[in-house]
Amino acid sequence: MAQETAPVRQSGLRRDLSGRQVGMIAIGGAIGTGLFLGSGLAISIAGPAVIVAYAVAAFAMLALAYALAEMIVVHPEAGGFGAIIQRCLGGLAGFVSRWIYWAAQVVNIGSEVIAAGLYLQFWYPQLPLWIPVVGFAVAMLAINIAAVRFFGEFEYWFAMIKVVTIVVFVVLGVVYIIFGLPGQQPAGVGALTEHGGFLPNGIGAVWLALAVVTFSYLGTEAVSMTAAESSNPERDVPRAARSTVLRLALFYVLGMLVVVSILPWNQAASSDDVTQSPFVRLFSLVGIPAAAGIMNFVVLTAALSAMNTNLYLTARMTHSLALDGYAPKWFAAVSRNGVPRRALVLSAAGLALAASLAVFAEDTAFPILLGMALFGALVVYLLIFVSHLVFRRRRVAAGLPPSPVELAGAPVTTVLAMLFFAAVLLTTPFLGPFSVAWKAGVPFVVLLCVAYYVVHRRRAVAASQPGAPAAE
């Protein structure tokens, strides 16, 4: 097994992340502002049945989390799932999966920093947007440049704010539904069926909403990127993967149940700003002063948390690519405290580009970038499951024992989860906001394939030169 863990020792990354930090990093990447602002698009498509969509998507993500954990425990190396995809499927798949995921996360970072700036304008409406955007970008880069344990601690508390807010909301919501609040009669669950029924738009709408809901869980795979910096990856990564998906399922399913029980679904679907958020309405009923201001602070924190985690992911992904020779070796270097600061430079450049396009080309270029991001994430998920099938087959062929963590029911569950994500990917052209995914994603994948063969050919030529080191 020594040869399997060698890349960890050579990467220069330090195992300074504790178990609680690893768990919260995954939560921080997966819970964005959508839940707090009502998940309006999914609700508008499926109505109250959006609850079912969130529950079904949770099972698919649980399969992904366990498949990743099963492989990461055996190969806890720099690059997370990207390095594993390369190990199982070869250089092309490893190159494409990591670069397309890097691009997806950079777009997400750009959108999150713009959102954070807009949330700050809630209190300071005259403040030019570029000031908070630059300020937040510099602050998050500074946090990521610091030692990884500092980043982990910062993200732990950022994510904790979101978790506590959701728990309080769900508890208050359940009390309001069953017992009522001071001066308020019990809400009951009549809103689930009173406005066109539980399935107001039919069963087909639930599937369309499922495609939207799946994107709410994006970020669950972030836990695999912490393996090379976890103090005990064999224990912490599987535990974090399992608890992350279960928490997300609990938060989203119960959160949506409370939302569509308190508000008629056709009202909740229009909750697209802080003052209209179901969270604000419920907190106001309880008598919490300045509920809108409190919730604005929470969604601001949520945006910064997601941005912080995604910067971490993009830097580690670039670092991993450089280690394998698919990005300039300059990006493989780490600082004395074990942080790939040079890789952060590339992520910062991508952040600046994405944020600029979000401001100045919101109706043209930015939707194309967003489409590439959505397409890329689902392609990566499919490659992870294919890698899982190869991983299991190779261990059996080599006579190796099973991984300490296993996806129950595999390979059947692996194939079923693959089919689910493939079906979601095929559904995106029928969803207005996501219809650009294929148009932007396919050309981008083709471009990455061409880039891989150019890089691979240059590496082969360089390796053939007299005195050149042997190819890795």
C-alpha positions in Angstrom: 0.0 0.0 0.0 3.0 2.3 0.3 3.0 3.1 -3.3 -0.7 4.2 -3.1 -0.1 6.8 -0.5 3.2 8.2 -1.9 1.6 11.1 -3.7 0.4 12.5 -0.3 3.9 12.7 1.0 5.2 14.3 -2.2 2.5 17.0 -2.4 3.8 19.2 0.4 0.3 19.6 1.9 -0.1 19.2 5.6 -2.5 17.1 7.5 -3.8 19.8 9.8 -7.6 19.6 9.3 -9.5 18.1 12.2 -12.5 15.8 11.8 -15.0 18.6 12.7 -13.4 20.9 10.2 -13.5 18.3 7.4 -17.2 17.8 8.0 -18.1 21.5 8.0 -16.1 22.2 4.9 -18.4 19.9 2.9 -21.4 21.5 4.5 -20.1 25.0 3.7 -19.6 24.1 0.0 -23.0 22.5 -0.4 -25.4 24.8 1.5 -25.7 28.1 -0.4 -28.2 30.9 -0.4 -30.9 29.0 -2.3 -32.5 27.4 0.7 -32.6 30.6 2.7 -34.2 32.5 -0.2 -36.9 29.9 -0.8 -35.5 27.6 -3.5 -38.1 29.4 -5.6 -37.4 27.8 -9.0 -37.8 24.2 -7.7 -41.0 25.1 -5.8 -42.5 26.9 -8.8 -42.0 23.8 -11.0 -43.2 21.0 -8.6 -45.2 22.8 -6.0 -45.4 21.0 -2.6 -44.1 17.8 -4.2 -40.6 19.5 -4.2 -40.2 17.7 -0.9 -40.1 14.4 -2.8 -37.6 15.7 -5.2 -35.2 16.7 -2.4 -35.6 13.3 -0.8 -34.9 11.4 -4.0 -31.8 13.5 -4.8 -30.5 12.9 -1.3 -30.3 9.2 -2.0 -28.3 9.7 -5.2 -25.9 12.0 -3.4 -25.5 9.5 -0.6 -24.4 7.0 -3.1 -21.9 9.5 -4.5 -20.6 10.3 -1.0 -20.1 6.6 -0.2 -18.5 5.8 -3.5 -16.0 8.6 -3.0 -15.3 7.7 0.6 -14.7 4.0 -0.4 -12.0 5.1 -2.8 -10.5 8.0 -0.8 -9.9 5.9 2.2 -7.6 3.7 0.1 -6.1 6.7 -1.9 -6.1 9.8 0.4 -4.0 11.8 -2.0 -3.8 15.4 -3.2 -6.4 16.1 -5.8 -9.2 14.1 -4.2 -11.7 12.7 -6.8 -9.7 14.2 -9.7 -6.6 12.2 -8.8 -8.7 9.0 -8.3 -10.4 9.5 -11.7 -7.0 9.7 -13.3 -5.8 6.6 -11.4 -8.8 4.6 -12.5 -9.6 6.0 -15.9 -6.3 7.4 -17.2 -4.8 10.8 -18.0 -7.5 12.2 -20.3 -10.3 11.6 -17.8 -8.2 13.0 -15.0 -7.3 16.1 -17.0 -10.8 16.8 -18.2 -12.5 16.1 -14.8 -10.2 18.4 -12.9 -10.1 21.3 -15.3 -13.9 21.3 -15.9 -14.5 21.1 -12.1 -12.0 24.0 -11.6 -13.9 26.1 -14.2 -17.2 25.2 -12.6 -16.0 26.3 -9.1 -14.5 29.5 -10.4 -17.8 30.4 -12.0 -19.5 29.7 -8.7 -17.0 31.8 -6.8 -17.7 34.7 -9.2 -21.4 34.5 -8.7 -21.1 34.1 -4.9 -18.9 37.2 -4.5 -21.4 39.3 -6.6 -24.2 37.9 -4.4 -22.2 38.9 -1.2 -21.8 42.4 -2.6 -25.5 42.7 -3.3 -26.4 41.5 0.2 -24.1 44.2 1.7 -26.0 46.8 -0.3 -29.1 45.8 1.7 -27.6 47.9 4.5 -25.6 50.3 2.3 -27.7 50.8 -0.9 -25.5 53.7 -2.2 -22.3 51.6 -1.9 -20.8 50.9 -5.4 -20.9 47.1 -6.0 -17.2 46.9 -6.9 -16.1 47.9 -3.5 -17.6 45.0 -1.5 -16.8 42.6 -4.4 -13.1 43.5 -4.3 -13.1 43.6 -0.5 -14.6 40.2 0.0 -12.4 38.7 -2.7 -9.3 40.0 -1.0 -10.5 38.8 2.4 -11.3 35.3 1.2 -8.0 35.0 -0.6 -6.2 36.1 2.6 -8.0 33.4 4.6 -7.0 30.7 2.0 -3.4 31.9 2.0 -3.1 31.3 5.7 -2.3 27.9 7.2 -4.9 25.3 6.3 -6.0 24.8 9.9 -6.9 28.6 10.0 -9.0 28.2 6.9 -10.6 25.1 8.4 -11.5 26.9 11.6 -12.9 29.9 9.8 -15.0 27.8 7.5 -16.2 25.7 10.5 -17.8 28.8 12.1 -19.1 30.2 8.8 -20.8 26.9 8.1 -22.0 26.7 11.7 -24.0 29.9 11.3 -25.9 28.4 8.4 -26.5 25.1 10.2 -27.8 26.8 13.4 -30.1 29.1 11.3 -31.6 26.1 9.5 -32.1 24.1 12.7 -33.8 27.1 14.5 -36.0 27.6 11.4 -37.1 24.0 11.3 -37.8 23.8 15.0 -39.8 27.0 15.0 -41.6 25.9 11.8 -42.6 22.6 13.3 -43.8 24.3 16.5 -45.8 26.8 14.4 -47.3 24.0 12.3 -48.4 21.8 15.2 -48.9 24.0 18.2 -48.9 27.6 16.9 -47.0 30.6 18.1 -47.8 33.4 20.6 -50.8 35.1 19.0 -50.8 32.7 16.1 -53.0 29.6 15.6 -51.3 26.4 14.4 -50.6 26.6 10.7 -51.3 22.9 10.1 -50.3 21.3 6.8 -53.3 22.4 4.7 -51.1 24.5 2.4 -49.6 21.2 1.1 -52.9 20.4 -0.7 -55.1 23.5 -0.7 -53.6 25.2 -3.8 -54.0 22.7 -6.6 -53.1 19.7 -4.6 -49.8 18.1 -3.6 -48.9 17.7 -7.3 -50.3 20.8 -8.9 -48.3 20.5 -12.0 -48.3 16.7 -12.4 -45.7 14.0 -11.8 -43.6 15.1 -14.7 -43.0 18.4 -13.0 -41.4 16.6 -10.1 -38.8 15.1 -12.4 -38.1 18.5 -13.9 -37.7 19.9 -10.4 -35.4 17.0 -9.5 -32.9 18.3 -12.1 -33.0 21.7 -10.3 -32.9 20.2 -6.9 -29.8 18.1 -7.7 -27.8 21.3 -8.1 -28.7 22.2 -4.5 -26.5 19.3 -3.4 -23.5 20.2 -5.5 -20.5 20.6 -3.2 -21.0 17.3 -1.4 -17.9 16.0 -3.3 -15.8 18.7 -1.6 -15.0 16.4 1.3 -12.8 14.3 -1.0 -10.5 17.3 -1.5 -9.7 17.4 2.2 -8.2 13.9 2.3 -4.6 14.9 1.7 -4.9 17.5 4.5 -7.0 15.6 7.0 -5.2 14.5 10.2 -7.0 11.1 10.0 -8.5 10.6 6.5 -9.4 7.0 7.1 -11.7 8.0 9.9 -12.7 11.6 9.1 -13.5 11.5 5.3 -16.0 8.6 5.4 -17.6 10.0 8.6 -17.8 13.5 7.0 -19.2 12.2 3.7 -22.0 10.2 5.4 -22.9 13.0 7.9 -22.8 15.7 5.2 -25.4 14.0 3.0 -27.6 13.0 5.9 -27.5 16.6 7.2 -28.2 18.1 3.8 -31.1 15.7 3.3 -32.5 16.6 6.7 -32.0 20.3 6.2 -33.4 20.5 2.7 -36.3 18.0 3.1 -37.5 19.4 6.5 -36.7 23.0 5.4 -38.9 22.6 2.3 -41.6 20.9 4.3 -41.8 23.9 6.6 -41.7 26.4 3.8 -44.5 24.8 1.7 -46.6 24.2 4.9 -46.3 27.8 6.1 -46.6 29.5 2.8 -48.8 28.5 -0.2 -46.4 27.1 -2.8 -47.3 29.7 -5.4 -46.2 32.4 -2.9 -43.1 30.6 -1.8 -42.0 30.3 -5.4 -41.7 34.0 -5.7 -39.5 34.4 -2.6 -36.4 35.7 -4.5 -35.1 38.3 -2.1 -34.3 38.5 1.6 -37.4 40.5 2.7 -39.7 37.9 1.0 -37.8 34.9 2.4 -39.9 32.3 4.3 -37.2 32.5 7.0 -37.9 36.2 7.5 -41.7 35.7 7.6 -41.4 33.0 10.2 -38.9 34.9 12.4 -41.1 37.9 12.2 -44.1 35.9 13.4 -42.1 34.7 16.4 -41.4 38.4 17.2 -37.7 38.4 16.4 -36.8 42.1 15.8 -35.0 43.0 12.6 -35.7 39.6 11.1 -34.8 40.8 7.6 -31.5 42.2 8.8 -30.6 39.0 10.6 -31.5 36.9 7.6 -29.4 39.2 5.3 -26.5 38.6 7.6 -27.1 34.8 7.3 -27.2 34.8 3.5 -24.2 37.0 3.3 -22.4 34.5 5.5 -23.6 31.7 3.3 -22.3 33.3 0.2 -18.9 34.0 1.8 -18.7 30.4 3.2 -19.4 28.9 -0.3 -16.9 31.3 -1.8 -14.3 30.4 0.8 -14.7 26.6 0.3 -14.7 26.9 -3.5 -11.4 28.9 -3.4 -9.9 26.1 -1.4 -11.2 23.5 -3.9 -9.9 25.3 -7.0 -6.4 25.9 -5.4 -6.1 22.2 -4.5 -7.4 21.1 -7.9 -4.8 23.3 -9.7 -2.1 22.0 -7.3 -3.1 18.4 -8.2 -3.0 19.1 -11.9 0.5 20.6 -11.6 1.8 17.6 -9.6 0.7 15.4 -12.5 2.2 17.7 -15.2 -1.2 18.9 -16.6 -0.6 22.5 -15.3 2.7 24.4 -15.1 4.9 23.0 -12.4 5.1 26.5 -10.9 1.6 25.9 -9.5 2.7 22.7 -7.6 4.8 24.6 -5.1 3.5 25.1 -1.6 4.5 27.7 1.1 6.3 26.9 4.3 3.0 26.3 6.0 1.8 23.8 3.4 -0.5 26.1 1.4 -0.5 26.0 -2.5 -0.4 29.8 -2.7 0.7 29.9 -6.3 -2.3 27.8 -7.3 -4.5 30.4 -5.5 -3.1 33.0 -8.0 -4.8 31.1 -10.9 -8.0 30.8 -8.9 -7.9 34.5 -8.1 -7.5 35.3 -11.8 -10.5 33.1 -12.6 -12.5 34.8 -9.8 -11.7 38.2 -11.3 -12.9 37.1 -14.7 -16.1 35.4 -13.5 -17.0 38.4 -11.3 -16.4 40.8 -14.1 -18.6 38.8 -16.5 -21.3 38.6 -13.8 -21.4 42.4 -13.5 -20.8 43.5 -17.1 -22.1 40.6 -19.2 -24.8 39.1 -17.0 -27.2 38.5 -19.9 -24.6 37.2 -22.4 -21.3 35.7 -21.3 -22.1 34.7 -17.7 -25.0 32.3 -18.5 -22.6 30.5 -20.8 -20.1 30.1 -18.0 -22.8 29.0 -15.7 -23.9 26.4 -18.2 -20.4 25.0 -18.5 -20.3 24.8 -14.7 -23.5 22.9 -14.4 -22.7 20.5 -17.2 -19.2 20.0 -15.8 -20.4 19.1 -12.3 -22.6 16.3 -13.7 -19.9 15.0 -16.0 -17.6 14.8 -13.0 -20.2 12.8 -11.1 -20.6 10.3 -13.9 -16.8 9.9 -14.1 -16.6 9.3 -10.3 -19.1 6.4 -10.6 -17.3 4.9 -13.6 -14.1 5.1 -11.5 -15.8 3.4 -8.6 -16.7 0.4 -10.9 -13.1 0.2 -12.1 -11.7 0.6 -8.6 -13.7 -2.3 -7.3 -12.9 -4.6 -10.3 -9.2 -3.9 -9.9 -9.1 -4.7 -6.2 -10.9 -8.0 -6.8 -8.6 -8.9 -9.7 -5.5 -8.1 -7.5 -6.8 -10.1 -4.6 -6.9 -7.1 -2.3 -9.4 -6.9 0.6 -12.4 -4.6 0.3 -12.1 -0.9 1.3 -12.8 -0.2 5.0 -15.8 1.8 3.7 -18.1 0.4 1.1 -21.1 1.6 -0.9 -23.9 -0.7 0.0 -25.4 -2.7 -2.9 -22.6 -1.8 -5.3 -22.1 -2.3 -8.2 -25.9 -2.2 -8.7 -26.3 1.0 -6.7 -23.3 2.5 -8.6 -25.0 1.9 -11.9 -28.4 3.2 -10.7 -26.8 6.4 -9.4 -25.0 6.8 -12.7 -28.3 6.4 -14.6 -29.9 9.0 -12.3 -27.3 11.6 -12.9 -27.2 10.9 -16.7 -31.0 11.4 -16.8 -30.6 14.7 -14.9 -28.0 15.8 -17.4 -30.3 14.9 -20.3 -33.1 16.9 -18.7 -31.3 20.2 -18.4 -32.1 21.3 -22.0 -35.8 21.4 -21.0 -35.2 23.7 -18.1 -35.0 27.4 -19.0 -32.2 28.5 -16.7 -30.1 25.4 -17.4 -30.9 24.9 -21.1 -27.5 26.5 -22.0 -25.7 23.7 -20.2 -25.2 21.4 -23.2 -24.6 24.2 -25.6 -21.7 25.5 -23.5 -20.6 22.3 -21.8 -20.0 20.0 -24.8 -17.8 22.5 -26.7 -15.8 23.1 -23.5 -15.3 19.3 -23.0 -14.1 19.0 -26.6 -11.7 22.0 -26.0 -10.3 20.3 -22.9 -9.8 17.0 -24.8 -7.8 18.8 -27.5 -5.8 20.6 -24.8 -5.0 17.3 -23.2 -3.6 15.8 -26.3 -1.5 18.9 -27.0 -0.1 18.8 -23.4 0.4 15.1 -23.5 2.2 15.3 -26.9 4.5 18.0 -25.6 5.3 15.9 -22.5 6.1 12.9 -24.6 8.4 15.0 -26.8 10.2 16.5 -23.8 10.6 13.0 -22.2 12.2 11.7 -25.4 14.9 14.3 -25.4 18.4 13.1 -24.3 18.9 13.5 -20.6 15.2 14.1 -19.9 13.9 12.5 -16.7 11.7 9.5 -17.1 8.0 10.2 -17.5 5.9 9.6 -14.5 
